[in-house]
């Protein structure tokens, strides 16, 4: 493993030991936003070779179920997902993963960008679910990593203008730098109806598509009040199990409310976006820390002082080539085998 991003869900597992029905019952390795180098291949792997740089798609379905057959494998009940109980994540030196879900990176895409493909994929899937198109007016509730990724993807798909709302001014400043047409600082006391009216004035009309990326009740309410009749509200944020929402308003205005659960079939698109420079995710990376300082990295995300933290997982001997590392492992293996043989010989001689 080379680069692993820390997600809010990682911090939630760390602090609370569960997310919804997913409960940590034994020690679990965190991390699911990752990129690294192929070190060894299992028998039968044809699509990769040792030394390939890859981005890891963390969700792997284990059966060819009805959802897999229609291309929506993210909904498969058999899916195993990195750092979702009981499966370990990839915030570690070495990690074993299904070769079909290891996507090769072109030389022009860095390991860090490869790790950022996971949150970028959420945004790509969300924009597909929302049907974002040229000249669509878009509202994004929440300017965390997913909200900002949604801004980048929507903009690349031709959406304009785009408004972004958040409670943290620094994140709104970032949204403005990334191309938001207008930004709104939200307080805990902000009235959803009033905010929706401000958005309408700013966009010169109600948004065609709204992305709710915060998971907060007032954010969902604002999305319903703000979105154009016949428009689409895309729910990405993971909030409380139950939320008080003005459903009658959504019904009377025929809003399409669509959920987003992770992603599917997004890695090739994300890699193409990064390779072609249609999207630049590097400004979202605010901190880099070595694996030895992983706790500090988690604390930064927990405090909200970082946008995206990348943990560098390579061993300290970074100057060594892949061939040198493999040779060293082979030599260590031979030493272990020799020691075992010597111990067997000693035991045999003592019995005789």
C-alpha positions as CSV (number, residue, x, y, z in Angstrom):
1,X,0.0,0.0,0.0
2,X,1.1,3.5,-0.8
3,X,-1.6,6.1,-0.1
4,X,-4.8,5.7,2.0
5,X,-7.3,8.4,2.6
6,X,-9.2,8.7,5.9
7,X,-13.0,8.8,5.5
8,X,-15.5,10.1,8.0
9,X,-16.9,6.5,8.2
10,X,-13.4,5.4,9.4
11,X,-13.5,7.9,12.2
12,X,-17.1,6.9,13.1
13,X,-16.1,3.2,13.4
14,X,-13.1,4.3,15.5
15,X,-15.2,6.4,17.9
16,X,-18.5,4.5,18.0
17,X,-17.7,1.0,16.9
18,X,-20.6,0.8,14.5
19,X,-22.4,2.5,11.7
20,X,-26.1,1.5,11.6
21,X,-26.3,-2.2,11.6
22,X,-22.6,-2.7,10.9
23,X,-21.1,-3.4,14.3
24,X,-17.4,-3.9,15.0
25,X,-17.2,-7.1,17.1
26,X,-13.5,-7.7,16.9
27,X,-10.4,-5.7,16.1
28,X,-10.6,-4.4,12.6
29,X,-8.2,-2.6,10.2
30,X,-9.7,0.7,8.9
31,X,-9.2,2.4,5.5
32,X,-11.0,2.0,2.1
33,X,-9.6,4.8,0.0
34,X,-6.4,3.3,-1.3
35,X,-3.8,3.0,-4.0
36,X,-0.6,0.9,-4.1
37,X,1.7,-1.3,-6.1
38,X,1.1,-5.0,-7.0
39,X,3.6,-7.0,-5.1
40,X,2.5,-10.5,-5.7
41,X,-0.2,-12.3,-7.8
42,X,-2.5,-15.1,-7.0
43,X,-2.8,-18.1,-9.4
44,X,-4.8,-17.3,-12.5
45,X,-4.6,-13.5,-12.4
46,X,-4.3,-12.3,-16.0
47,X,-5.2,-8.6,-15.8
48,X,-2.2,-7.4,-13.7
49,X,1.5,-7.9,-13.3
50,X,3.9,-7.3,-10.4
51,X,4.8,-3.7,-10.3
52,X,1.5,-2.3,-11.6
53,X,0.3,0.8,-9.9
54,X,-3.4,0.3,-8.9
55,X,-6.3,2.0,-7.3
56,X,-8.4,-0.3,-5.1
57,X,-12.2,-0.5,-5.5
58,X,-13.1,-1.6,-2.0
59,X,-16.5,-3.3,-2.7
60,X,-16.4,-6.8,-4.1
61,X,-19.6,-8.8,-4.6
62,X,-19.1,-12.5,-3.8
63,X,-22.0,-13.9,-5.9
64,X,-23.5,-13.3,-9.3
65,X,-26.8,-12.1,-7.9
66,X,-29.7,-10.2,-9.6
67,X,-28.1,-6.9,-8.8
68,X,-24.7,-7.9,-10.3
69,X,-26.5,-9.1,-13.5
70,X,-28.0,-5.6,-14.0
71,X,-24.7,-3.8,-13.2
72,X,-25.7,-2.5,-9.8
73,X,-23.4,-4.7,-7.8
74,X,-23.1,-2.1,-5.0
75,X,-26.6,-3.2,-3.9
76,X,-25.6,-6.9,-3.7
77,X,-26.3,-8.3,-0.2
78,X,-23.2,-10.5,-0.7
79,X,-20.8,-7.6,-1.2
80,X,-17.7,-7.5,1.0
81,X,-16.3,-4.0,1.6
82,X,-13.0,-2.8,3.0
83,X,-13.3,-1.7,6.6
84,X,-16.9,-2.7,7.0
85,X,-17.4,-5.5,9.6
86,X,-16.2,-8.2,9.5
87,X,-13.8,-7.3,6.7
88,X,-10.5,-5.5,7.4
89,X,-9.5,-2.4,5.5
90,X,-6.3,-1.4,3.8
91,X,-4.7,1.1,6.1
92,X,-1.6,-1.2,6.4
93,X,1.6,-2.1,4.6
94,X,0.3,-4.9,2.5
95,X,-3.2,-5.9,1.6
96,X,-4.8,-8.7,-0.4
97,X,-7.6,-7.8,-2.8
98,X,-9.6,-9.3,-5.7
99,X,-7.6,-8.6,-8.9
100,X,-10.8,-7.7,-10.8
101,X,-11.3,-4.7,-8.5
102,X,-7.7,-3.4,-8.7
103,X,-7.7,-0.8,-11.4
104,X,-4.4,0.1,-13.2
105,X,-3.3,3.7,-13.0
106,X,-1.7,5.5,-15.9
107,X,1.7,7.2,-15.1
108,X,0.1,10.6,-15.1
109,X,-2.1,9.7,-12.2
110,X,-0.4,9.7,-8.8
111,X,-0.9,7.3,-5.9
112,X,-2.6,10.1,-3.9
113,X,-5.0,10.7,-6.8
114,X,-5.6,7.0,-7.0
115,X,-6.6,7.0,-3.4
116,X,-9.0,9.9,-4.0
117,X,-10.8,7.9,-6.7
118,X,-13.0,6.3,-4.0
119,X,-14.7,9.6,-2.8
120,X,-14.6,10.8,-6.4
121,X,-16.6,7.7,-7.4
122,X,-19.3,8.6,-4.9
123,X,-19.7,11.9,-6.6
124,X,-19.7,10.4,-10.1
125,X,-22.4,7.9,-9.0
126,X,-24.4,10.7,-7.4
127,X,-24.3,12.8,-10.5
128,X,-25.4,9.9,-12.6
129,X,-28.2,9.2,-10.2
130,X,-29.2,12.9,-10.4
131,X,-29.1,13.0,-14.1
132,X,-26.8,16.1,-14.1
133,X,-26.6,17.7,-17.5
134,X,-25.4,20.8,-19.4
135,X,-26.8,24.0,-18.0
136,X,-28.5,22.3,-15.0
137,X,-28.7,24.5,-11.9
138,X,-27.3,22.6,-9.0
139,X,-27.3,23.0,-5.2
140,X,-24.9,21.2,-3.0
141,X,-25.7,20.9,0.8
142,X,-22.4,20.3,2.6
143,X,-18.8,21.2,1.5
144,X,-16.9,18.2,2.9
145,X,-14.9,16.0,0.6
146,X,-18.0,14.4,-1.0
147,X,-19.7,17.7,-1.4
148,X,-16.6,19.3,-3.1
149,X,-16.1,16.2,-5.2
150,X,-19.8,16.5,-6.3
151,X,-19.1,20.1,-7.2
152,X,-16.1,19.1,-9.4
153,X,-18.0,16.3,-11.2
154,X,-21.2,18.4,-11.7
155,X,-19.1,21.2,-13.1
156,X,-17.3,18.8,-15.5
157,X,-20.7,17.6,-16.7
158,X,-21.7,21.1,-17.7
159,X,-23.8,22.1,-14.7
160,X,-23.9,25.9,-14.2
161,X,-24.6,27.7,-11.9
162,X,-23.7,25.8,-8.8
163,X,-24.5,26.9,-5.2
164,X,-22.8,25.3,-2.1
165,X,-23.9,25.6,1.5
166,X,-21.9,24.7,4.6
167,X,-21.3,25.8,8.2
168,X,-17.6,26.1,7.9
169,X,-16.3,29.2,6.1
170,X,-13.0,27.6,5.1
171,X,-14.8,24.9,3.2
172,X,-17.0,27.5,1.4
173,X,-13.8,29.3,0.4
174,X,-12.5,26.1,-1.1
175,X,-15.8,25.6,-2.9
176,X,-15.5,29.0,-4.4
177,X,-11.9,28.3,-5.5
178,X,-13.1,25.0,-7.1
179,X,-15.8,26.8,-9.2
180,X,-18.9,27.3,-7.1
181,X,-21.0,30.2,-8.4
182,X,-22.2,31.2,-5.0
183,X,-21.8,30.0,-1.4
184,X,-23.9,30.3,1.7
185,X,-22.7,30.0,5.3
186,X,-25.3,28.1,7.3
187,X,-25.9,28.4,11.1
188,X,-27.7,25.9,13.3
189,X,-30.5,28.4,13.5
190,X,-30.8,28.9,9.8
191,X,-34.4,28.4,8.5
192,X,-34.6,25.9,5.6
193,X,-37.3,27.8,3.8
194,X,-35.3,31.1,4.0
195,X,-32.1,29.4,2.8
196,X,-34.0,27.9,-0.1
197,X,-35.2,31.3,-1.1
198,X,-31.7,32.7,-1.0
199,X,-30.5,29.9,-3.2
200,X,-33.3,30.6,-5.7
201,X,-32.3,34.2,-5.9
202,X,-28.6,33.4,-6.3
203,X,-29.2,30.8,-9.0
204,X,-31.8,33.0,-10.8
205,X,-34.2,30.0,-10.4
206,X,-34.6,26.9,-8.4
207,X,-32.0,24.1,-8.8
208,X,-32.7,21.2,-11.1
209,X,-30.7,18.9,-9.0
210,X,-29.8,19.1,-5.3
211,X,-27.1,17.0,-3.6
212,X,-27.6,16.5,0.1
213,X,-24.1,15.6,1.4
214,X,-24.3,16.5,5.1
215,X,-26.9,14.0,6.4
216,X,-28.4,16.8,8.6
217,X,-32.2,17.1,9.0
218,X,-32.2,20.8,8.2
219,X,-30.1,20.1,5.1
220,X,-32.6,17.5,3.8
221,X,-35.4,20.0,4.5
222,X,-33.7,22.7,2.6
223,X,-33.1,20.4,-0.3
224,X,-36.9,19.6,-0.6
225,X,-37.9,23.3,-0.3
226,X,-35.2,24.5,-2.7
227,X,-35.4,22.0,-5.6
228,X,-37.4,22.8,-8.7
229,X,-40.7,21.1,-9.2
230,X,-40.1,17.9,-11.1
231,X,-36.4,18.1,-10.1
232,X,-34.2,15.6,-8.3
233,X,-33.0,15.5,-4.7
234,X,-30.0,13.1,-4.3
235,X,-29.4,11.9,-0.8
236,X,-25.7,11.1,-0.2
237,X,-25.1,12.1,3.5
238,X,-25.5,9.4,6.2
239,X,-27.5,11.0,9.0
240,X,-30.0,9.8,11.6
241,X,-32.0,6.6,10.8
242,X,-35.2,8.7,10.9
243,X,-35.5,12.3,9.7
244,X,-38.4,14.8,9.9
245,X,-38.9,16.0,6.3
246,X,-41.7,17.9,4.5
247,X,-42.8,15.0,2.4
248,X,-46.1,16.6,1.3
249,X,-44.1,19.4,-0.3
250,X,-42.0,16.8,-2.2
251,X,-45.1,14.9,-3.3
252,X,-47.0,18.0,-4.5
253,X,-44.0,19.2,-6.5
254,X,-43.2,15.7,-7.8
255,X,-39.6,15.7,-6.6
256,X,-37.6,12.6,-7.4
257,X,-35.7,11.6,-4.2
258,X,-32.9,9.2,-5.0
259,X,-30.5,7.6,-2.6
260,X,-26.8,6.9,-3.2
261,X,-25.1,3.9,-1.7
262,X,-21.4,3.9,-2.5
263,X,-21.0,3.4,-6.3
264,X,-20.7,1.0,-9.2
265,X,-18.9,1.0,-12.5
266,X,-17.2,4.3,-11.8
267,X,-13.4,3.6,-11.6
268,X,-12.8,3.8,-15.4
269,X,-14.6,7.1,-15.6
270,X,-12.8,8.5,-12.6
271,X,-9.4,7.4,-13.9
272,X,-10.1,9.0,-17.3
273,X,-11.2,12.3,-15.6
274,X,-8.0,12.4,-13.6
275,X,-5.7,11.4,-16.5
276,X,-7.3,13.9,-18.9
277,X,-7.1,16.7,-16.2
278,X,-10.8,17.3,-16.5
279,X,-10.8,17.2,-12.7
280,X,-8.1,18.1,-10.2
281,X,-8.6,16.5,-6.8
282,X,-5.2,17.5,-5.3
283,X,-6.5,20.8,-3.7
284,X,-8.7,18.7,-1.5
285,X,-5.7,16.9,0.1
286,X,-4.7,19.1,3.1
287,X,-2.5,16.8,5.1
288,X,0.0,13.9,4.6
289,X,1.2,11.7,7.4
290,X,3.1,8.4,7.7
291,X,1.4,5.3,8.9
292,X,3.3,5.6,12.2
293,X,1.2,8.8,12.8
294,X,-2.1,7.3,11.9
295,X,-3.7,8.2,15.2
296,X,-2.7,11.8,14.7
297,X,-4.2,11.6,11.2
298,X,-7.5,10.4,12.6
299,X,-7.5,13.1,15.2
300,X,-7.2,15.8,12.5
301,X,-10.2,14.4,10.7
302,X,-12.2,14.1,13.9
303,X,-11.5,17.7,14.9
304,X,-12.6,18.9,11.5
305,X,-9.3,20.8,11.0
306,X,-8.5,18.8,7.8
307,X,-10.4,18.3,4.6
308,X,-8.7,15.1,3.3
309,X,-5.8,13.4,5.1
310,X,-3.6,10.9,3.2
311,X,-1.7,8.3,5.2
312,X,1.5,7.2,3.5
313,X,1.9,3.5,4.1
314,X,5.1,2.6,2.4
315,X,7.9,1.2,4.6
316,X,10.7,3.5,5.6
317,X,13.1,1.8,3.1
318,X,11.3,3.7,0.3
319,X,14.5,3.8,-1.8
320,X,14.4,0.0,-2.4
321,X,13.1,-1.2,-5.7
322,X,10.3,-3.8,-5.9
323,X,12.9,-6.4,-7.1
324,X,15.1,-5.7,-4.1
325,X,12.1,-6.1,-1.7
326,X,11.2,-9.4,-3.3
327,X,14.7,-10.6,-3.1
328,X,14.9,-9.7,0.6
329,X,11.7,-11.5,1.3
330,X,13.0,-14.6,-0.6
331,X,16.2,-14.5,1.4
332,X,14.3,-14.2,4.7
333,X,12.1,-17.2,3.6
334,X,15.2,-19.3,2.9
335,X,16.7,-18.4,6.3
336,X,13.5,-19.4,8.0
337,X,13.4,-22.7,6.1
338,X,17.1,-23.4,7.0
339,X,16.4,-22.7,10.7
340,X,13.4,-25.0,10.6
341,X,15.5,-27.7,9.0
342,X,18.2,-27.3,11.6
343,X,15.7,-27.6,14.4
344,X,14.2,-30.7,12.9
345,X,17.8,-32.2,12.6
346,X,18.4,-31.4,16.3
347,X,15.2,-33.0,17.3
348,X,15.9,-36.1,15.3
349,X,19.4,-36.4,16.8
350,X,18.2,-36.0,20.3
351,X,15.6,-38.8,19.8
352,X,18.3,-41.1,18.5
